[in-house]
Amino acid sequence: MADFTASVYQNEFLPDGGTDVHAIVTVNCTGAGAAGQSGSGDAGEIIIVDTSGSMGRDGVQAAAYAAQTALDQILDGVWFAVISGNDRAQLAFPPSAEPVMVKMDPYTRQAAKDAVSRFYADGGTAMGTWLRLASRVFSTVPSLTQKHAILLTDGENQHETPEALTQTIEAVTGQFQCDTRGVGVAWQVDEVRRIAQALLGTVDIIPAPDQLAAEFSKLIQNAMGRGVAQADLRVWAPQGAEVLFVRQVAPTVEDLTSRRTSINPLTGSYPTGSWGDESRDYHVAIRLAAKAVGQEQLAARVQLVLGNDTVAQGLVKALWSADEALTTRINPEVAHYTGQTELAQAIQDGLAAKAVGDTATATTKLGRAVQLAAQTGNEEATTRLRKVVEIDDQDTGTVRLKRTVEKADEMALDTASTKTTRVRK
Amino acid sequence: MDVAMTSTTDTVCPSCGGAVSEADLFCEACGAELKPGTAPTSPALDTDTEPTVEIGAVPGQEAAGAGPCRSCGGTVGADGYCETCGTKAAKPRDHFEEQPAPWVAGVCDRGIRHSRNEDAMAIAADAEPGSRALLVVCDGVSSSLDSDVASLAAARAAREVLEAGHAQGLGTDSSRASAIAARLKAAADAASDAVLDSTSPDSPNPASCTFVAAVLENGMLVAGSVGDSRAYWFPDAAEPVGLTVDDSWAAELIATGVSREEAESGPHAHAITRWLGKDAPDHTPRTTTLQVSGPGWLLVCSDGLWNYCSEAAPLAELVRQTAADKGGEPLATASALVDWANAQGGQDNITVALARI
């Protein structure tokens, strides 16, 4: 049985008239067990592979090999399927005209590997059709409580309008989780990131096809290690208060504010997907009506909920004080993640400006990113930024855009922009 | 009290090890409550000296903390906060009342701006109206440690001594007055011992509090104080009288000719020159004796009340008017006076103890 704990990091002291309370809530999970084995339902896994013409013969072979490696990592007893996608989606395994899934065992594993080896490159790219088919395939197994897919693409979503993709994303949000990977440099980070964020997954670049197998293997291993099928973050705030935002801030920045569903007028629920043995940090900001100095009140109850069971709770407090020594303290965790969130935004804004040729904005934003990465000790981000800009002074954020930048480096900076480092305690 | 007697000392949070100040109620780093449940019957007290009376267990007392939220009427959650408005549920120590006899009552309240109630009160009375009453108020020095625990222990220890004493001296008025004054001194000694017992001997910032007690016995009224908590006699048909003189910076200024208003609004207005506690210079109460010749109100209070009305005459008027509004009922009157002080800002803890004589 998984064990959850919640810890709250905040400065609860507000000055006279102060209204905004910020807190970092760290939720830690141990003893999660393996996917589909917790007794609370079955796990399902779908591998979605781009087999469009642009993949080419070598690309498809590498993708097929990666899918076979992934199949080896899916635990026996887990329901699974394989989808090959181009401008439309086909169920590559199980071989069936209708959507269907089967349980993994040595026989189905071998049959699936054989099916995957027959992939060939042809047609265009319409990722929305792949997602819709995955959703239909998952829905054929009612016992599934944990649904996870990995999606591999190599190109732009050219055979479908952005609006159609948006509609599809909205339609399948909440149906399953999906980690997305782009191979090569011809795909659009924004497009694929949209899918991953909506489906509570990750996005990353795989620069060369020969790196595919290792990445797929890792993704499936992670998915199989998530024994807690689904958990929600619940945030209670007092009557008259406003929840300014709820963000996951570690291991990646994901704004959950708009994902709220109301439990009651004072409590909202935010999806967090499945959990393995891991720790995630959430930044919660609440605006209260100011009270008199000396008064104390609860600003938020932050809970992790499985089904209807609260498994961990953190209390965010507010205490109005006239003591400036208390009210002006900056909580290190809140400051760190505020910086990391701004870092993610600065990188994305900077790269977007660079893409449209707005050198001035790109230089300012990426300079700010360099500064924030240094201040928050995010060395990975600094390393990635270094491949895109020449850093003259990281303390002041003085940078120059590099004349020639590897496209893959730029995309890696973009996809990794939301990855955060933890506070050094 | 807002007296910075010694600076606060930094220690570490027992939960996360982060640096915290002694004044902190919760850890800055991890939010752990550092001084959980400073309830009146704190385990920090030496049980030998602790009265067995528990707040909420005495007839006429109301236990706060149970029941609906004081702020909005909502349900209080298991975590101690209202499930609707988030207001922290009051601890019993934050607000308590006593009414040992229908003619004697007191209310002790946290006020608004302080995060805990360091005022304390202990009163006792015989059933016969106007016969025998004793009212003790102690105000913990907020800059010292555990002063909420110390003040309550002190008030109750003093009450115990005063309740037990029946010595009448030789029976003459002056002899009876001396006997009661001697009891007051013994009560102050017991209160002082209770304060000393409530903090560890090597505490960097030992608890301290003020002391005021008034004893009415067969028409004789004796009051004594250490610090700036006060007793007043407001006869219905004569001039109101302040029975105590503050041991304070402000009182010393007044003695040199500075106006009361000016002295009591100065930056050191609340600095006291005598108190009970380990580092106290001297804790012998200065006593005043008075023969009660007619009906009136005996008021014993902390500065949480008199801050807003210091002079005897207007304070007498306030008490008379409030009593008139409440039909002369002592508990309702004391409660209304506390509400009045809170309405003025509730800057400090407020204690009002009244006897209708």
Interface residues (C-beta under 8 A of the other chain):
Chain A: S7 V8 Y9 Q10 N11 E12 W236 A237 P238 Q239 G240 A241 L266 L288 A292 V293 G294 Q295 E296 Q297 L298 A299 R301 Q313 L315 K317 A318 L319 A322 D323 A325 L326 R329 N331 P332
Chain B: S21 A23 D24 L25 F26 E28 A29 C30 G31 C72 G77 D79 Y81 C82 E83 T84 C85 G86 T87 K88 G111 I112 R113 H114 S115 G346
